[in-house]
Amino acid sequence: MSIISQELCIDNVDFGSPEAVEAYGHLLFSAFNNVGGFAASSPVYDTCGIRDDAERWIRKVERNIEAQNARGIQRYLGWYDIVHRMTFGRPASTEFIDKYMNEALMAMLGGDEAERLIFMRWMLGKIRIAPRAVDRKALEWYTAVEDEWINDARSYNPLSNHPLHEAVGIVNFLDGEDLYAWISDQSGFKSNLYRYFMPLLGAVDGICDRRLLEALRVFASIAFRAFPDEADDDTDMKILRRLSALPTIHRYDSRAYALDLETEMNRPDLR
Protein backbone atom coordinates (compact mmCIF):
# COMPACT_ATOMS: atom_id res chain seq x y z
CA MET A 1 0.00 0.00 0.00
CA SER A 2 1.50 3.32 -1.03
CA ILE A 3 1.62 6.24 1.38
CA ILE A 4 0.75 8.31 -1.69
CA SER A 5 -3.04 8.19 -1.75
CA GLN A 6 -5.05 7.04 -4.76
CA GLU A 7 -6.18 10.62 -5.28
CA LEU A 8 -2.54 11.65 -5.65
CA CYS A 9 -1.32 8.63 -7.63
CA ILE A 10 0.82 9.11 -10.71
CA ASP A 11 -2.03 8.13 -13.05
CA ASN A 12 -3.61 11.48 -12.26
CA VAL A 13 -0.52 13.62 -12.92
CA ASP A 14 -0.87 16.08 -15.79
CA PHE A 15 2.49 15.78 -17.54
CA GLY A 16 1.56 18.74 -19.70
CA SER A 17 1.87 20.90 -16.57
CA PRO A 18 5.48 21.58 -15.50
CA GLU A 19 4.19 22.72 -12.11
CA ALA A 20 2.46 19.37 -11.54
CA VAL A 21 5.51 17.43 -12.74
CA GLU A 22 7.82 19.30 -10.37
CA ALA A 23 5.42 18.99 -7.44
CA TYR A 24 5.01 15.25 -7.98
CA GLY A 25 8.79 14.80 -8.01
CA HIS A 26 8.80 16.55 -4.63
CA LEU A 27 6.06 14.22 -3.38
CA LEU A 28 7.96 11.12 -4.49
CA PHE A 29 11.11 12.16 -2.68
CA SER A 30 9.21 13.16 0.46
CA ALA A 31 7.41 9.80 0.49
CA PHE A 32 10.76 8.04 0.03
CA ASN A 33 12.29 9.93 2.96
CA ASN A 34 9.23 9.21 5.09
CA VAL A 35 9.88 5.45 4.89
CA GLY A 36 13.60 5.71 5.63
CA GLY A 37 15.13 7.24 2.51
CA PHE A 38 18.70 6.40 1.62
CA ALA A 39 19.37 5.30 5.20
CA ALA A 40 16.73 2.55 5.12
CA SER A 41 18.11 -0.90 5.93
CA SER A 42 15.83 -2.51 3.36
CA PRO A 43 14.02 -1.18 0.28
CA VAL A 44 10.83 -0.39 2.17
CA TYR A 45 9.76 1.96 -0.58
CA ASP A 46 9.43 -1.02 -2.96
CA THR A 47 6.55 -2.41 -0.91
CA CYS A 48 5.08 1.06 -0.50
CA GLY A 49 4.75 1.44 -4.26
CA ILE A 50 7.10 4.41 -4.42
CA ARG A 51 9.77 2.91 -6.67
CA ASP A 52 7.30 1.97 -9.43
CA ASP A 53 5.75 5.43 -9.40
CA ALA A 54 9.19 7.06 -9.38
CA GLU A 55 10.37 5.03 -12.38
CA ARG A 56 7.22 5.91 -14.32
CA TRP A 57 7.71 9.59 -13.41
CA ILE A 58 11.30 9.54 -14.66
CA ARG A 59 10.35 7.99 -17.98
CA LYS A 60 7.55 10.49 -18.52
CA VAL A 61 9.87 13.39 -17.71
CA GLU A 62 12.37 12.10 -20.26
CA ARG A 63 9.66 11.76 -22.92
CA ASN A 64 7.98 15.13 -22.35
CA ILE A 65 10.82 17.52 -21.56
CA GLU A 66 11.59 18.21 -25.22
CA ALA A 67 8.42 20.27 -25.62
CA GLN A 68 9.08 22.58 -22.65
CA ASN A 69 10.16 26.22 -22.59
CA ALA A 70 13.00 27.43 -20.35
CA ARG A 71 10.99 27.58 -17.13
CA GLY A 72 9.29 24.30 -17.96
CA ILE A 73 12.66 22.59 -18.33
CA GLN A 74 13.75 23.94 -14.95
CA ARG A 75 10.62 22.52 -13.36
CA TYR A 76 10.95 19.16 -15.12
CA LEU A 77 14.53 18.80 -13.90
CA GLY A 78 13.98 20.21 -10.41
CA TRP A 79 13.68 16.76 -8.77
CA TYR A 80 14.92 14.61 -11.65
CA ASP A 81 18.41 13.75 -10.36
CA ILE A 82 17.42 12.98 -6.78
CA VAL A 83 14.43 10.85 -7.86
CA HIS A 84 16.73 9.03 -10.29
CA ARG A 85 19.19 8.33 -7.45
CA MET A 86 16.50 6.97 -5.15
CA THR A 87 15.03 4.81 -7.92
CA PHE A 88 18.13 3.38 -9.59
CA GLY A 89 20.82 3.94 -6.96
CA ARG A 90 22.91 6.13 -9.24
CA PRO A 91 22.95 9.77 -10.42
CA ALA A 92 21.04 10.81 -13.51
CA SER A 93 22.97 11.35 -16.73
CA THR A 94 24.82 14.67 -16.56
CA GLU A 95 24.75 14.75 -20.36
CA PHE A 96 20.94 14.63 -20.30
CA ILE A 97 20.64 17.33 -17.63
CA ASP A 98 23.29 19.58 -19.18
CA LYS A 99 21.76 19.31 -22.64
CA TYR A 100 18.39 20.62 -21.53
CA MET A 101 19.69 23.08 -18.96
CA ASN A 102 21.97 24.63 -21.56
CA GLU A 103 19.08 24.83 -24.03
CA ALA A 104 16.95 26.46 -21.34
CA LEU A 105 19.68 28.97 -20.45
CA MET A 106 20.12 29.97 -24.09
CA ALA A 107 16.32 30.31 -24.38
CA MET A 108 16.27 32.58 -21.34
CA LEU A 109 19.04 34.71 -22.80
CA GLY A 110 16.87 34.91 -25.91
CA GLY A 111 13.88 36.20 -23.95
CA ASP A 112 12.19 33.20 -22.25
CA GLU A 113 11.23 33.60 -18.60
CA ALA A 114 13.17 31.46 -16.13
CA GLU A 115 14.72 31.51 -12.65
CA ARG A 116 18.29 32.81 -12.71
CA LEU A 117 19.15 31.23 -9.36
CA ILE A 118 18.48 27.76 -10.72
CA PHE A 119 20.86 28.33 -13.61
CA MET A 120 23.50 29.85 -11.32
CA ARG A 121 23.46 26.81 -9.02
CA TRP A 122 23.71 24.48 -12.01
CA MET A 123 26.57 26.52 -13.49
CA LEU A 124 28.43 26.59 -10.17
CA GLY A 125 28.42 22.80 -10.06
CA LYS A 126 29.78 22.60 -13.61
CA ILE A 127 32.49 25.19 -12.95
CA ARG A 128 33.70 23.35 -9.86
CA ILE A 129 33.89 19.99 -11.64
CA ALA A 130 35.22 20.91 -15.10
CA PRO A 131 35.63 24.68 -15.66
CA ARG A 132 37.31 24.23 -19.04
CA ALA A 133 34.27 22.37 -20.36
CA VAL A 134 31.84 25.21 -19.61
CA ASP A 135 30.33 27.00 -22.61
CA ARG A 136 31.97 30.43 -23.04
CA LYS A 137 28.70 32.32 -23.45
CA ALA A 138 27.22 30.63 -20.39
CA LEU A 139 30.37 31.39 -18.36
CA GLU A 140 30.27 35.07 -19.36
CA TRP A 141 26.64 35.22 -18.27
CA TYR A 142 27.44 33.52 -14.95
CA THR A 143 30.29 35.92 -14.21
CA ALA A 144 28.17 38.97 -15.02
CA VAL A 145 25.32 37.83 -12.77
CA GLU A 146 27.64 36.97 -9.91
CA ASP A 147 29.29 40.40 -10.20
CA GLU A 148 25.83 42.04 -10.18
CA TRP A 149 24.74 40.12 -7.09
CA ILE A 150 27.90 40.87 -5.12
CA ASN A 151 27.63 44.58 -5.90
CA ASP A 152 23.96 44.55 -4.86
CA ALA A 153 24.84 42.69 -1.65
CA ARG A 154 27.42 45.34 -0.76
CA SER A 155 24.87 48.17 -0.81
CA TYR A 156 23.55 49.93 2.30
CA ASN A 157 20.31 47.91 2.07
CA PRO A 158 21.65 44.62 0.71
CA LEU A 159 19.84 43.18 -2.30
CA SER A 160 16.87 45.50 -1.80
CA ASN A 161 16.41 45.73 -5.57
CA HIS A 162 15.56 42.02 -5.71
CA PRO A 163 12.33 40.26 -4.69
CA LEU A 164 12.75 39.06 -1.12
CA HIS A 165 12.74 35.35 -2.00
CA GLU A 166 15.46 35.97 -4.58
CA ALA A 167 17.49 38.11 -2.16
CA VAL A 168 17.56 35.30 0.42
CA GLY A 169 18.37 32.81 -2.34
CA ILE A 170 21.31 34.97 -3.43
CA VAL A 171 22.61 35.07 0.16
CA ASN A 172 22.40 31.27 0.22
CA PHE A 173 24.26 31.10 -3.08
CA LEU A 174 27.02 33.50 -2.03
CA ASP A 175 27.58 31.56 1.20
CA GLY A 176 29.27 28.78 -0.74
CA GLU A 177 31.30 31.02 -3.03
CA ASP A 178 34.88 32.24 -2.67
CA LEU A 179 34.48 36.02 -2.92
CA TYR A 180 38.11 36.97 -2.39
CA ALA A 181 38.36 38.57 -5.85
CA TRP A 182 35.71 41.08 -4.73
CA ILE A 183 35.98 41.24 -0.93
CA SER A 184 39.01 40.69 1.29
CA ASP A 185 37.03 40.21 4.52
CA GLN A 186 34.66 37.50 3.29
CA SER A 187 33.74 36.30 6.76
CA GLY A 188 32.69 39.76 7.92
CA PHE A 189 30.81 40.46 4.70
CA LYS A 190 28.84 37.22 4.87
CA SER A 191 28.15 37.58 8.59
CA ASN A 192 26.69 41.04 7.98
CA LEU A 193 24.43 39.60 5.27
CA TYR A 194 23.21 36.84 7.56
CA ARG A 195 22.53 39.33 10.34
CA TYR A 196 20.60 41.60 7.99
CA PHE A 197 18.19 38.85 6.89
CA MET A 198 17.90 36.91 10.17
CA PRO A 199 14.78 38.79 11.39
CA LEU A 200 12.85 36.95 8.67
CA LEU A 201 13.34 33.72 10.62
CA GLY A 202 11.26 35.15 13.44
CA ALA A 203 8.44 36.15 11.10
CA VAL A 204 7.74 32.80 9.45
CA ASP A 205 4.12 32.60 10.58
CA GLY A 206 3.26 35.73 8.62
CA ILE A 207 4.96 34.72 5.36
CA CYS A 208 2.76 33.48 2.50
CA ASP A 209 5.41 33.29 -0.25
CA ARG A 210 6.33 29.65 -0.80
CA ARG A 211 9.60 30.59 -2.56
CA LEU A 212 10.68 32.75 0.37
CA LEU A 213 9.86 30.04 2.89
CA GLU A 214 11.88 27.49 0.91
CA ALA A 215 14.83 29.88 0.71
CA LEU A 216 14.58 30.47 4.46
CA ARG A 217 14.89 26.73 5.18
CA VAL A 218 18.35 26.81 3.61
CA PHE A 219 19.18 30.21 5.09
CA ALA A 220 18.34 29.08 8.63
CA SER A 221 21.03 26.40 8.60
CA ILE A 222 23.56 28.89 7.23
CA ALA A 223 22.71 31.65 9.69
CA PHE A 224 22.61 29.38 12.74
CA ARG A 225 25.96 27.90 11.76
CA ALA A 226 27.37 31.44 11.79
CA PHE A 227 25.59 32.36 15.04
CA PRO A 228 25.19 29.08 16.97
CA ASP A 229 24.17 30.83 20.19
CA GLU A 230 21.03 32.05 18.41
CA ALA A 231 20.10 28.72 16.84
CA ASP A 232 16.47 27.68 17.12
CA ASP A 233 15.98 23.94 16.59
CA ASP A 234 12.28 24.46 15.87
CA THR A 235 12.79 26.83 12.93
CA ASP A 236 12.75 24.17 10.22
CA MET A 237 9.56 22.60 11.55
CA LYS A 238 7.93 26.01 11.84
CA ILE A 239 8.72 26.64 8.18
CA LEU A 240 7.45 23.19 7.16
CA ARG A 241 4.21 23.73 9.06
CA ARG A 242 3.74 27.02 7.27
CA LEU A 243 4.53 25.51 3.88
CA SER A 244 2.16 22.57 4.33
CA ALA A 245 -0.66 24.95 5.28
CA LEU A 246 -0.29 27.35 2.34
CA PRO A 247 -3.54 27.33 0.32
CA THR A 248 -1.88 28.50 -2.89
CA ILE A 249 0.54 25.65 -3.56
CA HIS A 250 -0.04 22.53 -5.65
CA ARG A 251 -1.76 19.68 -3.79
CA TYR A 252 1.24 17.41 -4.45
CA ASP A 253 3.53 19.94 -2.78
CA SER A 254 1.10 20.31 0.11
CA ARG A 255 1.14 16.56 0.75
CA ALA A 256 4.93 16.47 0.32
CA TYR A 257 5.48 19.17 2.92
CA ALA A 258 3.15 17.35 5.32
CA LEU A 259 5.27 14.21 4.86
CA ASP A 260 8.47 16.24 5.32
CA LEU A 261 7.08 17.59 8.59
CA GLU A 262 6.09 14.09 9.74
CA THR A 263 9.56 12.78 8.88
CA GLU A 264 11.21 15.58 10.86
CA MET A 265 8.96 15.02 13.87
CA ASN A 266 9.83 11.31 13.88
CA ARG A 267 13.59 11.86 13.86
CA PRO A 268 15.13 9.85 16.75
CA ASP A 269 16.90 12.92 18.17
CA LEU A 270 13.59 14.78 18.42
CA ARG A 271 11.62 12.08 20.23
C-alpha positions in Angstrom: 0.0 0.0 0.0 1.5 3.3 -1.0 1.6 6.2 1.4 0.8 8.3 -1.7 -3.0 8.2 -1.8 -5.0 7.0 -4.8 -6.2 10.6 -5.3 -2.5 11.7 -5.7 -1.3 8.6 -7.6 0.8 9.1 -10.7 -2.0 8.1 -13.0 -3.6 11.5 -12.3 -0.5 13.6 -12.9 -0.9 16.1 -15.8 2.5 15.8 -17.5 1.6 18.7 -19.7 1.9 20.9 -16.6 5.5 21.6 -15.5 4.2 22.7 -12.1 2.5 19.4 -11.5 5.5 17.4 -12.7 7.8 19.3 -10.4 5.4 19.0 -7.4 5.0 15.3 -8.0 8.8 14.8 -8.0 8.8 16.5 -4.6 6.1 14.2 -3.4 8.0 11.1 -4.5 11.1 12.2 -2.7 9.2 13.2 0.5 7.4 9.8 0.5 10.8 8.0 0.0 12.3 9.9 3.0 9.2 9.2 5.1 9.9 5.5 4.9 13.6 5.7 5.6 15.1 7.2 2.5 18.7 6.4 1.6 19.4 5.3 5.2 16.7 2.6 5.1 18.1 -0.9 5.9 15.8 -2.5 3.4 14.0 -1.2 0.3 10.8 -0.4 2.2 9.8 2.0 -0.6 9.4 -1.0 -3.0 6.6 -2.4 -0.9 5.1 1.1 -0.5 4.7 1.4 -4.3 7.1 4.4 -4.4 9.8 2.9 -6.7 7.3 2.0 -9.4 5.8 5.4 -9.4 9.2 7.1 -9.4 10.4 5.0 -12.4 7.2 5.9 -14.3 7.7 9.6 -13.4 11.3 9.5 -14.7 10.3 8.0 -18.0 7.5 10.5 -18.5 9.9 13.4 -17.7 12.4 12.1 -20.3 9.7 11.8 -22.9 8.0 15.1 -22.3 10.8 17.5 -21.6 11.6 18.2 -25.2 8.4 20.3 -25.6 9.1 22.6 -22.7 10.2 26.2 -22.6 13.0 27.4 -20.4 11.0 27.6 -17.1 9.3 24.3 -18.0 12.7 22.6 -18.3 13.8 23.9 -14.9 10.6 22.5 -13.4 10.9 19.2 -15.1 14.5 18.8 -13.9 14.0 20.2 -10.4 13.7 16.8 -8.8 14.9 14.6 -11.6 18.4 13.7 -10.4 17.4 13.0 -6.8 14.4 10.8 -7.9 16.7 9.0 -10.3 19.2 8.3 -7.5 16.5 7.0 -5.1 15.0 4.8 -7.9 18.1 3.4 -9.6 20.8 3.9 -7.0 22.9 6.1 -9.2 22.9 9.8 -10.4 21.0 10.8 -13.5 23.0 11.4 -16.7 24.8 14.7 -16.6 24.7 14.7 -20.4 20.9 14.6 -20.3 20.6 17.3 -17.6 23.3 19.6 -19.2 21.8 19.3 -22.6 18.4 20.6 -21.5 19.7 23.1 -19.0 22.0 24.6 -21.6 19.1 24.8 -24.0 16.9 26.5 -21.3 19.7 29.0 -20.5 20.1 30.0 -24.1 16.3 30.3 -24.4 16.3 32.6 -21.3 19.0 34.7 -22.8 16.9 34.9 -25.9 13.9 36.2 -23.9 12.2 33.2 -22.3 11.2 33.6 -18.6 13.2 31.5 -16.1 14.7 31.5 -12.6 18.3 32.8 -12.7 19.2 31.2 -9.4 18.5 27.8 -10.7 20.9 28.3 -13.6 23.5 29.8 -11.3 23.5 26.8 -9.0 23.7 24.5 -12.0 26.6 26.5 -13.5 28.4 26.6 -10.2 28.4 22.8 -10.1 29.8 22.6 -13.6 32.5 25.2 -12.9 33.7 23.4 -9.9 33.9 20.0 -11.6 35.2 20.9 -15.1 35.6 24.7 -15.7 37.3 24.2 -19.0 34.3 22.4 -20.4 31.8 25.2 -19.6 30.3 27.0 -22.6 32.0 30.4 -23.0 28.7 32.3 -23.5 27.2 30.6 -20.4 30.4 31.4 -18.4 30.3 35.1 -19.4 26.6 35.2 -18.3 27.4 33.5 -14.9 30.3 35.9 -14.2 28.2 39.0 -15.0 25.3 37.8 -12.8 27.6 37.0 -9.9 29.3 40.4 -10.2 25.8 42.0 -10.2 24.7 40.1 -7.1 27.9 40.9 -5.1 27.6 44.6 -5.9 24.0 44.6 -4.9 24.8 42.7 -1.7 27.4 45.3 -0.8 24.9 48.2 -0.8 23.6 49.9 2.3 20.3 47.9 2.1 21.7 44.6 0.7 19.8 43.2 -2.3 16.9 45.5 -1.8 16.4 45.7 -5.6 15.6 42.0 -5.7 12.3 40.3 -4.7 12.8 39.1 -1.1 12.7 35.4 -2.0 15.5 36.0 -4.6 17.5 38.1 -2.2 17.6 35.3 0.4 18.4 32.8 -2.3 21.3 35.0 -3.4 22.6 35.1 0.2 22.4 31.3 0.2 24.3 31.1 -3.1 27.0 33.5 -2.0 27.6 31.6 1.2 29.3 28.8 -0.7 31.3 31.0 -3.0 34.9 32.2 -2.7 34.5 36.0 -2.9 38.1 37.0 -2.4 38.4 38.6 -5.8 35.7 41.1 -4.7 36.0 41.2 -0.9 39.0 40.7 1.3 37.0 40.2 4.5 34.7 37.5 3.3 33.7 36.3 6.8 32.7 39.8 7.9 30.8 40.5 4.7 28.8 37.2 4.9 28.1 37.6 8.6 26.7 41.0 8.0 24.4 39.6 5.3 23.2 36.8 7.6 22.5 39.3 10.3 20.6 41.6 8.0 18.2 38.8 6.9 17.9 36.9 10.2 14.8 38.8 11.4 12.8 37.0 8.7 13.3 33.7 10.6 11.3 35.1 13.4 8.4 36.2 11.1 7.7 32.8 9.4 4.1 32.6 10.6 3.3 35.7 8.6 5.0 34.7 5.4 2.8 33.5 2.5 5.4 33.3 -0.3 6.3 29.7 -0.8 9.6 30.6 -2.6 10.7 32.8 0.4 9.9 30.0 2.9 11.9 27.5 0.9 14.8 29.9 0.7 14.6 30.5 4.5 14.9 26.7 5.2 18.3 26.8 3.6 19.2 30.2 5.1 18.3 29.1 8.6 21.0 26.4 8.6 23.6 28.9 7.2 22.7 31.7 9.7 22.6 29.4 12.7 26.0 27.9 11.8 27.4 31.4 11.8 25.6 32.4 15.0 25.2 29.1 17.0 24.2 30.8 20.2 21.0 32.1 18.4 20.1 28.7 16.8 16.5 27.7 17.1 16.0 23.9 16.6 12.3 24.5 15.9 12.8 26.8 12.9 12.8 24.2 10.2 9.6 22.6 11.5 7.9 26.0 11.8 8.7 26.6 8.2 7.5 23.2 7.2 4.2 23.7 9.1 3.7 27.0 7.3 4.5 25.5 3.9 2.2 22.6 4.3 -0.7 24.9 5.3 -0.3 27.3 2.3 -3.5 27.3 0.3 -1.9 28.5 -2.9 0.5 25.7 -3.6 0.0 22.5 -5.6 -1.8 19.7 -3.8 1.2 17.4 -4.4 3.5 19.9 -2.8 1.1 20.3 0.1 1.1 16.6 0.7 4.9 16.5 0.3 5.5 19.2 2.9 3.1 17.3 5.3 5.3 14.2 4.9 8.5 16.2 5.3 7.1 17.6 8.6 6.1 14.1 9.7 9.6 12.8 8.9 11.2 15.6 10.9 9.0 15.0 13.9 9.8 11.3 13.9 13.6 11.9 13.9 15.1 9.9 16.7 16.9 12.9 18.2 13.6 14.8 18.4 11.6 12.1 20.2 
